[in-house]
Amino acid sequence: MSERTYLEEISIRNLGIIEESHLELGRGLNVLTGETGAGKTMILTALNLVLGGKSDSALVRTGSDRLTATATFAIAGEPSPELSEALSENDAAIEDEQLIFARSVTAEGKSKALCSGVTVPASALSDLSQYLIEIHGQSANTQLVKSARQRELLDRFGGAAIASSLNSYGSLFDSYTEAKNKIRAMKSASSVRDSEIAELEEFLNGWSALKATRGEYSSTVDEISRLSSVEDLRVASSGAFEAAANEEAGALTALGSAKRFLEIAKGRDSKLDAIAEQVAESFYALDEASRDLSSYISSLEADPDRLNALQERRAALNSFLKKWGSGSDPDTVLVELAAKAKSGRESIADLRGGDERISELEGELAEIKKNLLNAAKKLSKARADAASALSAAVSEELTHLSMPHTQLIVDVISPDFEGALKESDFTPHGCNEISISIKAHATASKVAIAKGASGGEMSRIMLALEVVIAKTHPVGTYIFDEVDAGVGGKAAIEVGRRLHLLAQSSQVIVVTHLPQVAAWADTHFRVEKRSDGLIVESGVEKLSQSQRVEEIARMLAGLEESASALEHASELLAMRGEA
């Protein structure tokens, strides 16, 4: 069985008819069975929710405030680089070789998502889960008919060969798109090129003449304020100095007297010593302030010429800012304008380059397109090789699913690479359209899968695809809901057998109503509905071997104690040992 990542546990509380359920899943094939309406699909609903699906308050169990669902993944060894990167982007981490997804929804419809205890957007759970789990239900079969989904499946099957070609193509496609956009922008800008050059030159000349320095505006305003108030500042500082240092009535004199009186009693009372220390500190602080005031008063002098020059400088700065800047903080705007000036000459050079630069870029674009075309051819070749192998492998797989004459054909449709390609031929995913068709028998016409396959056949084709792709591009866990739709008899046994085979390389979880499928389980769960007439509850029970016989008998005949059904159930279970 698989040693890769797998879904270890699912816990559900207050979802639909489920009051509380806890599933400890195994690594191989896990099967969920139960009577119609017992709540099997609610377990997948919970899992879809915890993997980032859309929340809905209608899912909350009647009478409950909120529902909660938790999925615990066991991570064996080092996680893939893609998973590690996704975890890093969401500030989440693997703890004790486990990754725990949790989701809660209140009755008011408020939703919360967690990854290993870290709150994340629900979309983050969806992004992370794609590296851990693949869910197939009716919607998956519907998606299979879409070309984009068919391309995705083929690329997954192609593995490293297609991934390498696709990465090379994607890088060139991005470069090609960027070059095209740059040329388009330059051609659009050429019509206003002259006016832009004139405006940039006027700005650069003005900036060069201004010679502004960082922080100059605020320092200029501060100095103007000081020089404009010299007399007021002198009166204030002189008055303060006189109040502090007057020999007869100054504060220093009074503090000095108090200090000397207290020094007489020093050491006789600790409380008075503390007060004396405070007075002494005040004396020294005021003495220092007095000396600073004296120095400040000496430095104050009116400088009309300097004041006039500063006012003219401020006017020049304001004029320049009004014309070229925008913002409430002049110094910040000046920094931004300095950055504009730094790149201004290069911008003018680009604009003056004009047609020459456009011609140069068009030459670069032609070279990129040549390389892009070669990359597109290599990608098409890699896809064609993979399509041939996938067609043969899935057709072989279908013979084991009671579709012995059905052929699956994967076509890679490409444009004429030797002819004139249109711009629309190049897409981010390459130049190919992928089409999956089937032939009912060797001489039958090829029919698109959407038209040529019934519901039951579509389920088996999807299963065959996953069995084949799992060998080259495995996901840790596969979940199938209604994979056995429209299937019965021998075909149902073969569906079970192929699910059992898939479970050798990955964990598989199946919701089924067919005993022929359930018989192949490594771990079998029964979903039961209990009712007391007022309250409906659904519970999940892991079955022992004897209980499995009874459950499969019930699925066969609707009666757990039917002797013939029990015998038939035992025969079905014996198949697994013979496989």
C-alpha positions, 0 to 999 in steps of 0.5 A: 500500500501507499507510503505517500501522504494520505488522509488519516482522519476525518472528524465531523460535528453538527453537519446536516444529519450528522451530529458527530462522526469520526473516521480513522482511515486506512492507507489502502482502499476505504469504502463507505456504505449504508442505506440511502439517506444514511448520510454517506454523501454528507461525509464527502460534503464535509470533506469538500468543505474542509478542502476549501469548498463553498460554505453554506449555513444550511449545512449546519445541523438544526438546533446547532450554533455551528458545524465543524469539520477537520481533516488530518493528513499524514505527511510521509517524508519530505513534502513536495516542493510545490506543497512546501511553497504553498505552505510557506505562502500561507504561513502554515507548516507541517507539525509532527508529520501531520497537516490538519485542515479545519473549517467551521461554519456558523448558523449565521453563515460565517466561515473560518478556515485553519491550516495546522492551527493558522487562520487562512483563507478558504482558498488556501485550503483549496490550493494546498489540497490539490497536492494531497487529494483528488475528488471525483464525483458527478461533477468530475465526470462533467468536467472531463468533457471539457477540453481544458480538463482533458489537457490537464489530464494529459499533461499530468500523465506526461509527467516530467517530459511535458512539464519541462517543455511546458515550463520552457514554452511558458517562459518564452510566452511570458517574454513574448507577451511582455515584448508585445505589450512594450512595443504597443505602449511605445507606439501609443506613446509616440504620438505624445513623445515630443510634448513628453520630452519637452515637459521632462526637460523643463522639469530636469532644468528646473530641478538642476537649477533648484539644487534641493537637498534632503530635508531642506524645506523643513530646516529652512522653515525652522530657521525662518521662524527663528530669525523672524522672532529674534527679539521675542526669543531674546526677551524670553531667554533673558527673562528666564536667565534673570529669574534663574541666575539673579544674584539676589533674588534668582532661583539659583540663589534660593536653591543654593541656600536651601542646599547649604542648609540641608548639607548641615544635617547630612547623615542624620536622617535618611528621609532628609538626606533624600530631600537634600539630594533632590534639592541638589539635583535641582540646583545643578540642573538649573545651573546648567540650564542657566549657562545654556541660556547665557550661551543662547542669548549670546548667539542671538543676533538679527540677520536681515540678509539671511532671513531675506535669503531664506524667505526667497529660498522657501518661495522658490521651493514652494513654486517648484513643488506647486508646479511639479509635486503633489502631497502634503509633506514637502520634504517627502515630495522633494524626495519623490521628485529627486527619484523622478529626476534620477530616471528622467534622462533615461526616460528622455533617451527612450522617448528620443529613441522612438522608432529606432527603439521600436525597430530594435524591440521588434527585432527582439520580438521576432527572435523570441517568437522564433524560439517560442515556435520551436518550444511550441513544437517540442511541447506538441511533440511531447503531448503527442507522444504522451497522448499515444501512450495514454490512449493505449494504456486507458484502452487496455484498462477499459478491457478490465472494466467490462468495456473490452471493445471500447477504444479511448483516443486522445488527439492533440490538435495543433495548428500548421506550424509550417504555415502562417500562425495567428496570434490567437494560436499561442496561448499560455498553455501552448498551441494545442487543443486536446480532444478525448474521443471513444470508439465503441469497437475497432471499425466504429466511428470516433465519437466525442466522449461527451456524446459517445459515453453513457453515465456508467461508461463515463465513470469507468473511463474516469476510473481507468484514466486515474488508474493509469495516471496514478502510475506516473503522476500519483496523488496521495489520496483519491476519492470517488463518489458514484464511480459505480453509477450505472454499473452492475454485475461483472462490470461492478466487480471489475470496478472494484478490482481496479479501485483495489489496484489503484489503492496499491499506489495511493489511498482510495476512498469510495462511496458506493452502493454496490456490494461487488465494489465494497468487497474489495475494501481494505477498510470498510465503514458503514454509515447508519441513520438512527431515529427516535421519531424526533431526532435523526442522527447519522453515525459511522462505524468501522466494520469487522470481518464478520460485520462486513459479511453482514453489510455486504449481504444487506447490500445484496438482498436488503436482509442481513440474515438471509442465508443465501445473501450471507453465502454470496457475500462471503464469496464476494469477499473471497475475491479479494484474497484471490486477486 
